[in-house]
Amino acid sequence: MDEPVSNLETEEPAPLSRLIREAKKGDLNSCQKIYELYARKVLNFIYRMAASVEEAEDLTQETFLTVFHKLGTLKDDSKFEPWLFRVARNYVYQRYRSRPPVGVSIDMQDDEGREVTQLADGRKTPDEAFQSGELERVVRKAIRSLPEKYREVFVLSAIQQLSYREIAAIVGRSLASVKTDIHRARLQVRRQVKEYLGA
């Protein structure tokens, strides 16, 4: 005799398009699921552009409040993610119009093959922890020194791992322009980090 099929099987997550449709109708559960899908990505993006975790959290909340308030104006649901990041980007620039945002990290490796995105590890010796902290400071300074148009595409590419096409949609520029600026940003940051490692 066959065993009965369990009703406790995990249900498949709803596709984003359905969540967006339901959220547009005012379904709070769908809004919550969209928030859970994207909150960390948006927070990470803003944090790399903002001055502190607290400010990044505030701007993330403001971003999602605006997104859910204006979701009905989104004509093409397939463009939700670029639209979401554009809203987040606008909040960052509104907040920091009078002072430059602060970058945090890159996707490079040091001369021993370790990612420079790693923060100081508590298991390291005091000297190693100091050197790791110094490298992180150099990386932050390198990103902060990038021109604004380089910095935002660099963060979207290196930190958020978005495609060139997605980044072009977010910043409203041509694909060729985005590719060129990311390349130039990488060269500038790499040069500064290499100078530090060489020293």
C-alpha positions in Angstrom: 0.0 0.0 0.0 1.4 3.4 -1.0 2.1 5.9 1.7 0.1 9.1 1.6 1.8 12.1 0.1 2.8 14.5 2.8 1.1 17.9 2.8 4.2 19.3 4.6 6.3 19.7 1.5 7.7 23.1 1.1 5.8 25.1 -1.4 7.6 26.8 -4.3 8.4 30.4 -3.9 6.2 32.7 -5.9 7.7 34.2 -9.0 8.6 37.8 -8.8 6.2 38.8 -11.5 3.3 37.4 -9.5 4.5 39.1 -6.3 4.7 42.4 -8.1 1.2 42.0 -9.5 -0.2 41.2 -6.1 1.7 44.0 -4.4 0.3 46.4 -6.9 -3.2 45.4 -5.7 -2.2 46.2 -2.1 -1.3 42.7 -0.9 0.9 43.2 2.1 2.2 39.7 2.2 3.6 40.1 -1.4 5.2 43.4 -0.4 6.9 41.6 2.5 8.2 38.9 0.3 9.6 41.4 -2.2 11.2 43.2 0.7 12.8 40.0 1.9 14.1 39.2 -1.6 15.8 42.6 -2.1 16.4 44.3 1.2 19.9 42.9 1.7 20.9 43.8 -1.9 19.7 47.3 -1.6 21.2 47.8 1.9 24.6 46.5 0.6 24.5 48.9 -2.4 23.6 51.9 -0.2 26.1 51.0 2.4 28.9 51.1 -0.1 27.8 54.6 -1.1 26.8 56.0 2.3 28.7 57.1 5.4 27.4 54.6 8.0 25.4 51.5 8.6 22.7 53.5 10.4 22.3 55.9 7.4 22.3 53.0 5.0 19.5 51.3 7.0 17.4 54.6 7.0 17.9 55.1 3.3 16.9 51.4 2.6 13.7 51.9 4.5 12.9 55.1 2.7 13.6 53.4 -0.6 11.2 50.6 0.0 8.5 52.9 1.3 8.7 54.9 -1.9 8.9 51.7 -4.1 5.7 50.3 -2.5 3.9 53.6 -2.7 4.8 54.1 -6.4 4.7 50.5 -7.5 1.6 51.1 -9.5 3.5 53.5 -11.8 5.9 50.7 -12.9 4.7 49.9 -16.4 7.0 46.9 -17.1 7.3 44.5 -14.2 10.3 42.8 -15.7 12.2 46.1 -15.1 11.5 46.1 -11.3 15.1 45.5 -10.2 16.7 48.4 -12.2 13.9 50.6 -11.1 14.4 49.7 -7.4 18.1 50.4 -7.6 17.4 53.8 -9.3 15.1 54.8 -6.4 17.8 53.7 -3.9 20.5 55.6 -5.9 18.3 58.8 -5.9 17.9 58.7 -2.2 21.7 58.3 -1.7 22.3 61.4 -3.9 19.6 63.4 -2.2 21.2 62.7 1.2 24.8 63.2 0.1 24.5 66.0 -2.4 26.6 68.3 -0.3 29.3 65.7 0.6 30.7 62.7 -1.2 29.5 59.2 -0.3 32.0 56.8 1.1 32.9 53.6 -0.7 33.8 50.4 1.2 35.1 47.5 -0.8 36.2 45.9 -4.1 36.5 42.5 -5.6 40.3 42.3 -5.8 43.0 40.1 -4.2 46.2 40.9 -2.4 49.6 39.5 -3.3 48.7 36.3 -1.4 45.4 35.7 -3.3 43.2 36.8 -0.4 40.2 38.9 -1.2 40.7 42.5 0.0 36.9 42.6 0.7 37.6 40.6 3.9 37.6 42.6 7.1 40.0 42.1 10.0 39.6 38.6 11.4 39.6 38.2 15.2 41.7 35.0 14.8 44.6 37.0 13.2 47.6 38.1 15.2 47.5 41.8 16.2 50.0 42.6 13.4 47.9 40.8 10.8 44.7 42.4 12.0 46.4 45.9 11.7 47.6 45.2 8.2 44.2 43.9 7.2 42.6 47.0 8.7 45.1 49.2 6.8 44.3 47.5 3.5 40.6 48.0 4.1 41.2 51.7 4.7 43.2 52.0 1.5 40.4 50.3 -0.4 37.8 52.6 1.1 40.0 55.6 0.2 40.5 54.4 -3.3 36.8 54.0 -4.0 36.0 57.3 -2.3 38.5 59.0 -4.6 36.7 57.8 -7.7 34.6 60.3 -9.6 30.9 59.9 -8.8 30.0 58.4 -12.1 32.8 55.8 -11.8 32.1 55.0 -8.2 28.4 54.1 -8.6 29.0 51.7 -11.6 32.0 50.2 -9.8 29.9 49.4 -6.7 27.1 48.0 -8.8 29.5 45.8 -10.7 32.1 44.7 -8.1 29.8 44.6 -5.0 26.3 43.9 -6.3 27.6 41.6 -9.2 25.1 43.2 -11.6 25.6 42.8 -15.4 26.6 45.7 -17.5 23.2 45.8 -19.1 21.5 45.9 -15.7 23.8 48.7 -14.6 23.2 50.7 -17.7 19.4 50.5 -17.0 19.9 51.7 -13.4 22.1 54.6 -14.2 20.4 55.6 -17.4 23.5 55.5 -19.6 24.7 53.5 -22.7 26.2 50.0 -22.3 29.5 51.2 -23.9 29.7 54.1 -21.4 29.1 51.8 -18.5 31.7 49.3 -19.6 34.3 52.0 -20.1 33.7 53.6 -16.8 33.8 50.3 -14.9 37.1 49.4 -16.6 38.6 52.8 -15.7 37.4 52.6 -12.1 39.0 49.2 -11.7 42.3 50.4 -13.1 42.3 53.4 -10.7 41.4 51.3 -7.6 43.9 48.5 -8.6 46.7 51.0 -9.0 46.1 52.5 -5.5 45.9 49.1 -3.9 49.1 47.9 -5.7 50.9 51.0 -4.6 50.0 50.2 -1.0 50.9 46.5 -1.3 54.2 47.5 -2.9 55.0 49.9 -0.1 
